[in-house]
Amino acid sequence: MDFDFIKELGYKALDSRLKRISDRMSHDVRKFYKEFGVDVEPNWYLVFMLLQKRGEISITDIAEPLGYSHPSVVVIVKKMTEKGYLMITKDKTDKRKQMISLSPKAIEMLPQLEKIWDSCEKAILKLLTEDLSVFSYLDAIDQELKNESFHHRFKNEYLKSI
């Protein structure tokens, strides 16, 4: 690709640039999983890891630390459950609340997944040429957006122009 309009736009297309990078990586991870017969989606990685670390937790307890919306976690959990990787039970104290945990199938598969994830992490580190400074920038952007939403910032800039 000789002409890269998103790259040419620079900071004006930050969201598109990050999305494009994310899409490329997800596509390649999906391709890897298919090639090696692993029936898992790339975006399940964090849910697997969180449940491995925390044990049985609610949808909200998955969504909050990941910064995902509740509905998007519901979709992921539903798909993972359909594939046999998660178990859903009712909370003992609040029957309306669903508790999510890894299934025996998922627990049995964790060593293989951890090997895959470790290889992926090594590939990412090499891609970054072991320079993790990009995360300082991402942390700063993330914090700024927590302090004041992009919607609010964007709206203020627009209102100044009219």
N, C-alpha and C positions, 0 to 999 in steps of 0.2 A: 504494500500500500504506500504509494508515493505521497498522496495528498491526505493529510489527517486533519480534518476540520476541527475535531474536538481538541486535539493537541494545539492547533493554531489559536483556538479561542483562549487557551490558558486557564487562568483562575475563573473565568466567566462560565466555564463548563466543568467545574470541579466535580459536581454530583455525577455528571455523565461519565467523566473520566474514571472515577472510583467505581461506578456501576459497571463500566466496560471491563475493568480489571477483575472485579469480582465475578462477572459473568464468564470471563475466559477461564479463570481458575476453577469455578464450579463445573463448567463444561468438561474441563480436563480431568477433574477428580471423578466426575460421573463416568467418563470414558474409561478411566483406570478401574473403577469398581466393576464396570461391565466386563472389561477385559479379563479380570481375575475372578469373575463369578461371585462378586460380593453384592448382595441384594440390599443395598443401603443407599440413601440419598446423601449428597454432600452436606446439606443443612441439618442433618440429624446428629452430626459430630458433637456439637456442644450439648445437646440434650443427653446423649449417651454419657459424656464426661461428667456433666452435672449430677446425673442420677447415680453414676458410679461413686462420685464423691459424697453426695448427700443422702443417698438411700431413697426411701419413699418420701415424696414431696407432692405438693399440689401444683396445679397448672400455674397459679399465681407465683408460687415459689420457683417455677421454671422461668416464667416470663420476666419477672423483675430483675434478677441478676444478669440476664442476657440482654435486657433492654428491648425485648420483643413485645408486640401487642398480645393481649390475651387471646384474641381470635386466631392469630397466626400460630400460637403455640397449640391451640386446640386442633388446628389442621395437621400440624406436625405429629402430635400425639396420636391422632386418629390414624394417620398413615402408618406410623411405627407400630401401633397396636395391631392393625390389619396384617402387617407383615410378621407379627408374632414376637416383636422385640420388647414390648411393654405390657405390663399388667395394670389394670385399673381396678381399684377397690373403693368402697365408700369409707369416708373418714369415720372412725369409731365414735367421735363426739358430735360431729355435724354431718348427718347423713346426706346433705345436699352437696357436700364437698367431695370431689374425686381425688384420690391419692394415686400417684403414678409411681411405678417402680420398674426396674429392668426385669425382664422375664428370664427364666432359665436359659432359653435360646440365646438371648443377648449376653448373659453372663458367660456362657460357654464360648461365645464368639469374641469376647473382649480381648483375649491375647492376640488374635489375628488382627483385630481392628487397631489395637495399640501399636502393633508393628507397622501397619499401614500409616497411621497418624504420625508416628515417629519419622517415617520416611518423608511424609509430606512436610512436616516441620523442618526437616533438614533441607529439603528442596527450597522451601520459602527462605530460610536463612541464607542459602547460597544465592538465591535470586536477589536478596537485599545486600549481597556482598558483605554479610555480617555487620552492616551498619544499621542499627536499630533506631537511629535518630528520627525516622519517619514517625515512630510511635509517640515521640514527644510532641510533634505537631498534631497528630491525631488526638492525643490526650487533651491538648490545649483547645482544639476545635470542639471536642466533645464537651469539655467543661464550659466553654463559652456558650454553647447551645443549651446547656442545662441552666445556665444563669439567665439567659434571655433567648427565647426561641427564634429560629430563623424567620418564622412568620412575622413576629413582631419587628425584627430588624428590617426585613424586606419592606413591610408596610410603612415603617417610619421613613425609609429612604424614598419610597414612592410618594408619600404625602409631602415631603419636602420639595418634590419636583413639580407639584401641581399648584 
